[in-house]
Amino acid sequence: MKTRATIILGICATLALTATAGCSRLKKDDGLRFDGERMRISAKRVDKDDRTFFTVTAGPVSRSLEGAKGAAHYGGTEYCIENFGTSTIKWDVDPLSEEAGTQVNRDSLILKGQCRP
């Protein structure tokens, strides 16, 4: 009886460790994906005195131009929400337009916008 309980307890402990290891593996890859690809996104203010103007960089475009466009749109929206509590943006070039594809430099999509509080 003791042996069976020890075996069952050992199996339960092994399953618990395996489940925990599986969860941590999932968390490492728990990033946003755009068009099925992970994208680097960076949004920064352009002017020290006026935070409404920003530049957003997303890429690599070589993996997916559509993904980079979506990531740039997301990055700009996140920047404006964090700084002004609104997602309204006046873009120089709309990230979701075809014209946005002309704004590529060194495998990154670079766009400018202004948050509209």
Backbone hydrogen bonds, N-H to C=O, Kabsch-Sander energy under -0.5 kcal/mol:
donor,donor_aa,acceptor,acceptor_aa,energy
5,A,1,M,-2.0
6,T,2,K,-2.4
7,I,3,T,-2.4
8,I,4,R,-2.5
9,L,5,A,-2.5
10,G,6,T,-2.3
11,I,7,I,-2.5
12,C,8,I,-2.4
13,A,9,L,-2.3
14,T,10,G,-2.3
15,L,11,I,-2.6
16,A,12,C,-2.2
17,L,13,A,-2.3
18,T,14,T,-2.4
19,A,15,L,-2.6
20,T,16,A,-2.1
21,A,17,L,-2.4
22,G,18,T,-2.3
23,C,19,A,-2.0
24,S,20,T,-2.1
25,R,21,A,-1.7
26,L,22,G,-1.7
27,K,23,C,-2.1
28,K,24,S,-1.4
29,D,25,R,-0.8
29,D,26,L,-0.7
30,D,27,K,-1.6
31,G,29,D,-1.5
34,F,37,E,-3.0
37,E,34,F,-1.9
39,M,32,L,-0.6
40,R,59,G,-3.5
42,S,57,T,-2.4
44,K,55,T,-2.6
46,V,53,F,-2.3
47,D,50,D,-0.7
47,D,53,F,-0.6
53,F,50,D,-1.0
54,F,113,G,-2.5
55,T,44,K,-2.8
56,V,111,L,-2.8
57,T,42,S,-3.0
58,A,109,L,-2.2
59,G,40,R,-1.6
61,V,107,D,-2.3
63,R,60,P,-1.1
64,S,60,P,-1.0
68,A,64,S,-2.1
69,K,65,L,-2.3
70,G,66,E,-2.3
71,A,67,G,-2.4
72,A,68,A,-2.4
73,H,69,K,-2.3
74,Y,70,G,-2.4
75,G,71,A,-2.9
76,G,72,A,-2.4
77,T,73,H,-2.3
78,E,74,Y,-2.8
79,Y,75,G,-2.2
80,C,76,G,-2.3
81,I,77,T,-2.4
82,E,78,E,-2.5
83,N,79,Y,-2.0
84,F,80,C,-2.9
85,G,80,C,-0.8
85,G,81,I,-1.5
86,T,80,C,-0.9
90,K,114,Q,-2.8
91,W,89,I,-0.8
92,D,112,K,-2.4
93,V,112,K,-0.6
97,S,94,D,-1.8
100,A,97,S,-0.6
101,G,98,E,-1.6
102,T,99,E,-2.1
103,Q,100,A,-2.0
105,N,108,S,-2.9
108,S,105,N,-1.2
109,L,58,A,-3.5
110,I,103,Q,-2.5
110,I,108,S,-0.5
111,L,56,V,-2.6
111,L,109,L,-0.5
113,G,54,F,-2.2
114,Q,90,K,-1.5
115,C,52,T,-2.7
116,R,88,T,-2.9
